[in-house]
Amino acid sequence: MVYCGKPSKGCGHCRSRKIRCDQLRPACSQCIRTHRECPGYRDQLSLMFRDENKSVLRKVSSTGDADLSKPKRSSTRSLRTASLKRTSNAITRGSLSGKSASNAAASSVPCANSRDVDLLQVIAGDPWQIPPEIHPSAVPCQNQAISFYLQSNAIPGNFWWGDSLVKILNEPGNACKQALQASMTAVASAMMCRVRKADSMQQLARKEYFSAITLLNSALSNPRESRTNQTLAAIILLAIYELITSSAAKDVEVWTNHIKGATAILELRGIEQMSTETGRQLFMHLRSQIMISCLQRDVRLPESIFQYSEFAKAVQPSDAYVHDIAIITGRLTCLRADIKAGLVMDPQEIISLASDIESELNAWHAALPSDVQFDIVPIPQDDYLFLDRCRGLAPYDDLYHLYPSTWAANVWNQYRCTRILLSEILLSQIRLESEALGWFSDEAHWRLQFLQDTIRGLSVDMCRAVPYLLCAHRDFSPDCPPPESYMGGMILMWPMFLAGIVEGPTHPQRLFALRCLRVIGHATGLEQAFAVMHIVAADPGILNDMTEDDGGLIGEIPGVNSPVETLSPKTPPPNSLSITPVNSNKNYFMAAVHSESNGTMCVTDFDLYN
């Protein structure tokens, strides 16, 4: 689904003449004045989405019968720029309209009503009672894929597990309900294809994907069904499908268009969607993705998201802290957008605005209820079962966080990501202000050191949250496989991206983030983790050009504070090590060691498994 922007509401004559139309009914004033027959006005909803099914079919057919579990080759690009751009942890592609996909799906996919599996029965059951055929050596089928997906999301409070999903499927609907069923089957089959190497699920995933596109096309053409919970849930699931099946770094940008489309549906639903618990859950699930999209593009969070968040806060006062951090993050998106657009350019003004947001974050942190606080727990010595549950990923600095719930961990990480990005703005602006003055004051030194320590501390905290979100803290019976927690992996990708680019290429924290992203890709089937991993490996690092001296001599101005010229970011320091990905390989990276003494460079490879 590709959002095409806000279409013109004028009549055909006014659009062709490129004049303003007052949109009066039954005929506009311009047509009446010129004695023309007014052709009327177009349906706004149908114009918001572009028909790209031919493009989707062409992409799928070009892959032939290639195994979906094989990675797609991609070129590595660093998407980080001086204007604080950041790359997000997700991607979707595809379309929800057109005859090409309809015909393709109709010829190969049975009607959703004729399914041989009652999806409600599978969902309402116990996700841990997985049939023995789930073993990779057996041939799985649709109900096993659904059970596997539910097991992978068996986290208390997860929207895609339990009563919430049953409620949505029980809501009245025709095409939208069938689209939701097809979307879930597509996601479940694609995930099983990768994680369990169940190649037999490849065709089912592809067929259900095109079936969902066709059905959503029908739902979007209906004014009532286009606004249902089922339609929005199906769109979110199709986005997840693309998360699972896309590993190319260049495709990350495509996700932006689909988030715009989902935002358009969210706005069409209006404030009334917030009056039900299911509507609020869907909104909260999508809101975090919208905020990430806005942060990566340096654009403002839509005003409607602020309004819906305030409404949800009033309806759910016990969860006010969840909505408050979203609102504060939204204000950060506005500041970044204003800086990019040149609406605020004076460093002092930017520092003042950023400091106001910093004060809000401090107040939010101080007011957090006790039931969302976490404990710092040491890793038990020689606990091999714990390492197994971490998928072999050794916890960072032998400590990890224990949270009361997955969503508490997610809220904490959202706060950390917001504060890191805000601190980066303050760092850059304080340095610009000091450079303009020609020297660093003691206050500037202190503030810069404090901001560095804040960024480093928060990034370490995000690394310590990894074992919990990978469910390493939970015990499982020997005869039951540990859950490949898709939700934990999805929650971790954005924090691991930021934690990975805080330090330079050789820092242990970056290597930990790279290993974590590799584990997410292999264990949960989220191929996009590999794309994020390559982007992290190529990033120079937020604090890479700043020293860690106790005196806080950070980024000194050459010839002013120190007689020693600082190194250019493009010049390797003495005996430095740089790491870059080798093509699109998911495990191997190239390491180049530069020696200043003799000007030689030794090149070797780096294995993430070791």
C-alpha positions in Angstrom: 0.0 0.0 0.0 1.6 3.2 -1.1 0.2 6.5 0.1 0.1 9.1 -2.7 -0.4 12.3 -0.7 -3.5 14.4 -0.3 -5.4 14.6 -3.6 -7.2 17.6 -5.0 -10.8 17.9 -4.0 -11.8 20.1 -6.9 -14.1 19.0 -9.8 -12.7 17.9 -13.1 -13.0 21.2 -14.9 -11.3 23.2 -12.1 -8.5 20.7 -11.9 -7.9 20.8 -15.6 -7.9 24.6 -15.6 -5.8 24.6 -12.4 -8.0 27.0 -10.6 -9.5 27.0 -7.1 -12.8 25.0 -6.7 -15.2 25.9 -3.9 -16.6 22.4 -4.0 -20.2 23.5 -3.7 -22.9 20.9 -4.4 -24.5 20.0 -6.7 -22.2 22.2 -8.9 -19.3 24.5 -8.0 -19.5 28.2 -8.6 -16.9 28.2 -11.3 -18.9 25.8 -13.5 -22.1 27.7 -12.8 -20.5 31.0 -13.8 -19.1 29.6 -17.1 -22.3 27.7 -17.8 -20.6 24.3 -17.7 -21.9 21.0 -16.5 -20.0 20.3 -13.3 -18.6 16.7 -13.5 -18.7 16.3 -9.6 -16.0 15.3 -7.2 -13.8 12.2 -6.9 -13.8 9.7 -4.0 -11.0 10.9 -1.8 -10.2 7.5 -0.2 -9.7 5.7 -3.5 -7.3 8.4 -4.6 -5.0 8.1 -1.6 -3.4 4.8 -2.8 -1.5 4.0 -5.9 -1.9 0.8 -8.0 1.5 -0.9 -7.8 0.3 -4.5 -8.1 2.1 -4.9 -11.4 5.3 -3.9 -9.8 4.7 -6.3 -6.9 3.9 -9.2 -9.2 7.0 -8.4 -11.3 9.2 -8.5 -8.2 7.7 -11.8 -7.0 7.9 -13.5 -10.4 11.5 -12.4 -10.8 12.4 -14.5 -7.7 10.8 -17.6 -9.3 10.8 -20.5 -7.0 13.8 -19.3 -5.1 13.9 -20.2 -1.4 12.4 -17.4 0.6 14.8 -18.2 3.4 17.8 -17.1 1.2 19.0 -13.6 1.9 18.7 -10.9 -0.8 21.9 -9.3 -1.8 22.1 -5.6 -1.2 24.5 -2.7 -1.3 25.4 -1.1 2.0 24.7 2.5 2.5 25.1 4.8 5.5 21.9 6.7 5.9 23.2 8.9 8.7 23.8 12.5 7.7 25.0 15.7 9.4 21.3 16.7 9.8 20.8 13.9 12.3 19.0 11.6 9.9 18.5 8.1 11.2 17.3 4.9 9.6 14.4 3.0 11.0 14.1 -0.7 11.9 11.4 -1.6 9.4 10.3 -1.9 5.8 7.2 -2.7 3.8 6.4 -2.8 0.2 3.4 -3.8 -2.0 0.0 -2.4 -2.8 -3.6 -2.8 -1.9 -5.3 -2.1 -5.2 -5.4 -3.2 -8.9 -6.5 -5.9 -11.1 -3.2 -7.6 -11.7 -2.9 -8.9 -8.1 -6.6 -9.7 -8.1 -6.3 -11.9 -11.1 -3.2 -13.6 -9.8 -4.7 -14.2 -6.4 -8.0 -15.4 -7.8 -6.3 -18.0 -10.0 -4.2 -19.5 -7.2 -5.8 -18.8 -3.9 -9.1 -20.3 -2.6 -11.6 -18.0 -1.1 -11.0 -17.2 2.5 -14.4 -18.6 3.4 -13.4 -22.0 2.0 -10.4 -22.4 4.3 -10.1 -25.9 5.8 -9.0 -24.4 9.1 -11.1 -22.5 11.5 -8.7 -19.6 12.4 -10.7 -18.6 15.4 -10.4 -22.2 16.8 -6.6 -22.1 16.4 -6.3 -18.6 17.9 -8.6 -19.3 20.8 -6.6 -22.4 21.8 -3.5 -22.6 23.9 -0.5 -21.4 21.7 1.8 -23.7 23.6 0.0 -26.8 22.6 1.9 -26.9 19.3 1.3 -30.1 17.3 4.4 -32.5 17.1 4.4 -31.9 13.4 5.9 -28.4 14.1 9.2 -30.1 14.1 11.3 -29.0 11.1 11.4 -32.6 9.8 7.7 -32.8 9.4 5.5 -31.1 6.7 3.7 -28.2 8.3 0.3 -26.9 7.3 -1.7 -23.7 7.8 -3.0 -24.3 11.3 0.6 -25.2 12.5 1.9 -22.0 11.0 -0.8 -20.0 12.9 0.0 -21.9 16.1 3.7 -21.2 15.6 3.1 -17.5 15.1 0.9 -17.3 18.2 3.6 -19.1 20.2 6.2 -16.7 18.9 4.0 -13.9 20.3 3.0 -15.5 23.5 3.9 -12.5 25.6 1.4 -11.1 28.1 0.0 -7.9 26.8 0.9 -8.5 23.2 -1.9 -7.4 20.9 -1.5 -10.3 18.5 -2.1 -12.9 21.1 -5.2 -13.9 23.1 -8.5 -12.1 23.5 -7.7 -9.0 21.5 -7.2 -10.9 18.3 -10.3 -13.0 18.9 -12.4 -9.8 19.5 -11.2 -8.4 16.1 -12.0 -11.6 14.2 -15.5 -11.7 15.8 -16.3 -8.2 14.6 -18.7 -8.0 11.7 -17.0 -7.7 8.3 -16.7 -9.3 4.9 -13.6 -8.5 2.8 -11.8 -6.9 5.8 -12.2 -10.0 7.9 -11.0 -12.2 5.1 -8.1 -9.9 4.5 -7.1 -10.1 8.2 -7.2 -13.9 8.0 -5.1 -14.0 4.8 -2.6 -11.5 6.2 -2.1 -13.5 9.4 -1.6 -16.7 7.4 0.9 -15.0 5.1 2.9 -13.7 8.1 2.8 -17.0 10.0 3.9 -19.0 6.9 6.7 -16.6 6.0 8.0 -16.7 9.6 7.9 -20.4 9.8 9.6 -20.7 6.4 12.6 -18.8 7.7 12.9 -19.8 11.4 12.0 -23.5 11.0 13.4 -23.9 7.4 9.9 -25.1 6.4 10.3 -24.6 2.7 6.9 -26.0 2.0 5.3 -22.9 3.5 6.9 -20.7 0.8 4.0 -21.0 -1.7 1.3 -20.7 1.0 2.9 -17.4 2.3 3.0 -16.0 -1.2 -0.5 -17.0 -2.1 -2.0 -15.7 1.1 -0.1 -12.4 0.7 -1.7 -11.8 -2.7 -5.0 -12.9 -1.4 -4.8 -10.3 1.4 -3.9 -7.6 -1.1 -6.9 -8.4 -3.2 -9.2 -8.5 -0.2 -7.9 -5.3 1.2 -8.5 -3.6 -2.2 -12.1 -4.6 -1.8 -12.2 -3.4 1.8 -10.7 0.0 1.0 -13.3 0.6 -1.7 -16.0 0.3 0.9 -16.4 3.5 3.1 -17.5 1.4 6.1 -15.0 -1.5 5.9 -12.1 0.8 5.2 -12.4 2.2 8.7 -12.7 -1.1 10.6 -10.3 -2.6 13.1 -9.8 -5.6 10.8 -8.6 -3.4 7.9 -6.1 -1.6 10.0 -4.9 -4.8 11.6 -4.5 -6.4 8.1 -2.4 -3.5 6.9 -0.1 -3.8 9.9 0.3 -7.5 9.3 1.2 -7.0 5.7 3.8 -4.5 6.8 5.2 -7.2 9.1 5.2 -9.6 6.1 7.6 -7.3 4.4 9.7 -7.0 7.5 10.1 -10.7 7.4 10.9 -11.1 3.7 13.1 -8.1 3.0 16.8 -7.9 3.9 18.1 -5.2 1.5 19.3 -2.0 3.1 18.1 0.1 0.1 14.5 -1.1 0.7 14.3 0.5 4.2 13.1 3.7 2.6 10.1 1.9 1.1 8.7 1.4 4.6 8.1 5.2 4.8 5.4 5.1 2.1 3.5 2.3 3.8 3.6 4.1 7.2 2.1 7.1 5.5 -0.6 4.9 4.1 -1.4 3.4 7.5 -1.4 6.9 9.0 -4.0 8.0 6.4 -6.3 5.1 7.4 -5.7 6.0 11.1 -6.8 9.6 10.4 -9.8 8.4 8.3 -11.0 6.4 11.3 -11.1 9.6 13.4 -11.2 10.2 17.1 -14.1 7.7 17.6 -11.6 4.8 17.2 -10.2 5.7 20.6 -13.5 5.0 22.3 -12.9 1.2 22.3 -10.1 -0.8 23.9 -9.3 -2.6 20.6 -9.1 0.7 18.7 -6.7 2.1 21.3 -4.5 -1.0 21.2 -4.3 -0.8 17.4 -3.5 2.9 17.6 -0.7 2.4 20.2 0.8 -0.5 18.2 1.0 1.7 15.0 1.9 5.0 16.8 5.4 3.8 17.7 6.1 2.9 14.0 4.8 6.3 12.9 7.1 8.1 15.4 10.1 6.1 14.2 9.3 7.1 10.6 9.0 10.8 11.5 12.3 10.6 13.4 14.2 9.0 10.5 12.8 11.6 8.0 13.0 14.6 10.3 9.3 15.4 9.8 6.6 16.4 12.3 4.4 13.9 13.9 0.9 14.4 12.5 -1.2 16.6 14.7 -3.9 13.9 14.8 -1.5 11.6 16.6 -1.1 14.2 19.4 -4.9 14.5 19.6 -5.5 10.8 19.8 -2.7 10.4 22.4 -4.3 13.1 24.6 -7.7 11.4 24.2 -6.3 8.0 25.1 -4.5 9.5 28.1 -7.8 10.9 29.4 -9.6 7.5 28.9 -6.7 5.5 30.4 -5.3 7.6 33.3 -3.5 4.6 34.7 -1.4 4.4 31.5 -0.8 8.1 31.2 3.0 7.7 31.3 2.8 5.6 28.1 1.0 8.4 26.2 3.2 11.1 27.8 6.4 9.7 26.5 4.8 9.4 23.1 3.8 13.1 23.2 7.3 14.1 24.3 8.8 12.1 21.5 6.4 13.8 19.1 7.7 17.2 20.3 11.2 16.0 19.5 10.1 15.1 15.9 8.8 18.7 15.6 12.1 20.2 16.7 14.1 18.0 14.3 11.8 19.0 11.5 12.1 22.7 12.3 15.9 22.4 12.3 16.0 20.6 9.0 13.6 23.1 7.4 15.7 26.0 8.7 12.9 27.4 10.8 15.2 27.5 13.8 18.9 28.1 13.1 20.3 30.0 16.0 22.2 27.5 18.3 21.0 29.3 21.4 17.4 29.0 20.4 17.8 25.3 19.5 19.5 24.7 22.8 16.6 26.4 24.6 14.0 24.4 22.8 15.8 21.2 23.3 16.4 21.9 27.0 12.6 22.4 27.4 12.1 18.9 26.0 14.9 17.6 28.3 13.1 19.0 31.3 9.9 17.2 30.2 11.9 14.0 30.0 13.3 14.5 33.5 9.8 15.1 34.9 8.5 12.0 33.1 11.3 9.9 34.5 10.8 11.2 38.0 7.0 10.5 38.0 7.2 6.9 36.7 5.1 4.6 38.8 6.9 1.9 40.8 5.2 -0.9 39.0 7.2 -0.2 35.8 10.7 0.0 37.4 13.3 -2.6 36.6 16.0 -4.5 38.5 19.6 -4.9 37.4 20.5 -8.6 37.7 24.0 -10.2 37.3 24.3 -13.2 34.9 24.7 -16.4 36.9 28.1 -17.9 36.4 28.2 -20.9 34.0 24.5 -20.7 33.3 24.5 -22.3 29.9 20.7 -22.6 29.8 20.5 -18.8 30.1 22.9 -18.4 27.2 20.8 -20.9 25.1 17.7 -18.8 25.8 19.8 -15.8 24.6 20.4 -17.7 21.4 24.1 -17.8 22.2 24.3 -14.0 22.6 26.5 -13.3 25.7 24.8 -10.5 27.7 26.5 -7.1 27.6 28.9 -6.5 30.6 27.4 -9.6 32.4 24.4 -7.7 33.6 20.8 -7.6 32.4 17.5 -5.8 33.3 14.5 -7.6 34.7 11.3 -5.7 33.8 7.7 -6.3 35.1 6.5 -6.7 31.5 7.5 -6.6 27.8 5.7 -3.3 27.4 7.5 -1.8 30.4 10.8 -2.6 28.7 9.5 -1.1 25.5 8.4 2.2 27.2 11.9 2.4 28.9 13.6 1.9 25.5 11.4 4.5 23.9 12.5 7.0 26.6 16.2 6.1 26.1 16.0 6.5 22.3 14.2 9.8 22.6 16.8 11.1 25.1 19.8 9.9 23.0 18.5 11.7 19.9 17.7 14.9 22.0 21.2 14.7 23.6 22.8 14.5 20.2 21.0 17.7 19.2 22.3 19.4 22.3 25.8 18.1 21.7 26.0 19.4 18.2 24.5 22.8 19.0 26.7 23.5 22.1 29.7 22.7 20.0 28.5 25.0 17.2 27.9 27.8 19.7 31.4 27.3 21.3 33.0 27.2 17.9 31.3 30.5 17.0 32.8 32.0 20.3 36.2 30.5 19.5 36.5 28.7 22.8 34.8 26.2 25.2 33.7 27.6 28.5 33.9 25.5 31.7 30.1 25.2 31.6 30.2 24.0 28.0 32.8 21.4 28.9 30.7 20.2 31.8 27.5 20.1 29.7 29.2 18.2 26.9 30.7 15.6 29.3 27.3 15.2 30.9 25.6 14.6 27.6 28.2 12.1 26.5 27.8 10.2 29.8 24.0 10.3 29.4 24.2 8.9 25.8 26.6 6.2 26.8 24.6 5.2 29.9 21.3 5.0 28.1 22.8 2.9 25.2 24.3 0.5 27.8 20.8 0.2 29.4 19.3 -0.7 26.0 21.9 -3.5 25.6 21.1 -4.8 29.1 17.4 -5.0 28.1 18.2 -7.5 25.3 18.1 -10.8 27.3 14.7 -9.9 28.8 13.2 -9.0 25.4 14.6 -12.3 24.0 12.7 -14.1 26.8 16.0 -15.4 28.3 14.6 -14.9 31.8 11.8 -17.4 31.2 12.1 -21.1 31.9 10.7 -23.7 29.4 10.2 -27.4 29.6 12.7 -29.5 27.7 10.1 -30.9 25.3 8.8 -27.4 24.3 11.0 -25.2 22.0 11.8 -21.7 23.3 9.7 -19.0 21.7 11.2 -17.2 18.7 9.8 -14.0 20.1 9.0 -11.9 17.0 7.6 -9.1 19.1 10.8 -8.9 21.2 12.9 -8.8 18.1 10.8 -6.1 16.5 10.9 -4.0 19.7 14.7 -4.4 19.8 15.6 -3.4 16.3 15.3 0.4 16.7 17.1 0.5 20.1 19.8 -1.7 18.8 20.3 0.6 15.8 20.8 3.6 18.1 22.9 1.7 20.6 25.1 0.4 17.8 25.8 3.8 16.3 26.7 5.6 19.6 30.3 4.4 19.6 32.9 3.9 16.9 33.3 0.8 14.7 35.6 -1.1 17.0 33.8 -0.5 20.3 32.5 -3.6 22.1 29.0 -2.1 22.3 28.8 -1.8 18.5 29.9 -5.4 18.1 27.2 -6.5 20.6 24.5 -4.6 18.7 25.6 -6.3 15.5 25.5 -9.7 17.1 22.1 -8.9 18.6 20.7 -7.9 15.2 22.1 -11.1 13.6 20.4 -13.1 16.3 17.1 -11.3 15.7 17.3 -12.0 12.0 18.0 -15.7 12.4 15.9 -16.5 15.5 12.7 -14.5 14.7 12.8 -14.5 10.9 12.9 -10.7 10.7 15.1 -10.3 7.6 15.1 -6.6 8.0 17.5 -7.0 11.0 20.2 -7.9 8.5 19.7 -4.6 6.6 19.8 -2.6 9.9 23.0 -4.6 10.9 24.8 -3.5 7.7 23.8 0.1 8.2 25.1 0.1 11.8 28.4 -1.4 10.7 28.9 1.4 8.2 28.1 4.3 10.5 31.0 6.4 11.9 29.4 6.7 15.4 27.8 9.6 17.2 30.6 9.9 19.8 33.4 8.6 17.6 35.0 12.0 17.2 34.8 12.9 20.8 37.4 12.1 23.5 36.6 10.4 26.8 39.1 12.3 28.9 38.1 13.0 32.5 38.7 16.7 31.7 36.0 16.6 29.1 38.2 17.9 26.3 35.6 17.2 23.6 36.1 18.1 20.0 38.5 20.9 20.7 38.8 23.6 18.1 42.2 23.3 16.3 44.5 26.2 17.1 42.2 27.6 19.8 42.1 25.3 22.8 44.9 23.0 21.8 47.9 23.4 19.5 47.4 19.9 18.2 45.2 19.5 15.1 42.3 17.1 15.5 42.0 14.3 13.0 39.5 14.6 10.2 36.6 12.1 10.4 37.7 10.7 7.1 41.3 10.2 8.2 42.0 6.9 10.1 43.7 7.6 13.5 47.0 5.9 14.3 46.6 2.1 14.2 42.9 2.4 13.8 40.4 -0.4 12.9 37.4 0.1 10.6 34.7 -2.5 10.0 32.5 -2.6 6.9 30.1 -5.4 5.7 31.3 -7.7 2.9 28.5 -7.3 0.3 25.3 -8.5 1.8 26.8 -11.4 3.9 25.0 -11.6 7.2 27.9 -12.8 9.3 31.2 -11.6 7.8 32.6 -8.1 7.8 35.9 -6.7 6.5 38.3 -5.1 9.0 41.0 -2.7 7.8 43.8 -1.8 10.2 45.7 1.4 9.3 49.1 2.0 10.7 50.4 5.6 10.8 54.0 4.6 11.3 54.5 2.9 8.0 51.4 3.8 6.1 50.4 0.1 5.5 47.0 -1.4 5.8 46.2 -4.9 6.8 42.8 -6.3 5.7 41.2 -9.2 7.2 37.6 -10.5 7.8 35.5 -10.5 10.9 33.1 -13.3 11.9 30.1 -12.3 14.0 29.8 -15.8 15.2 33.1 -15.6 17.1 
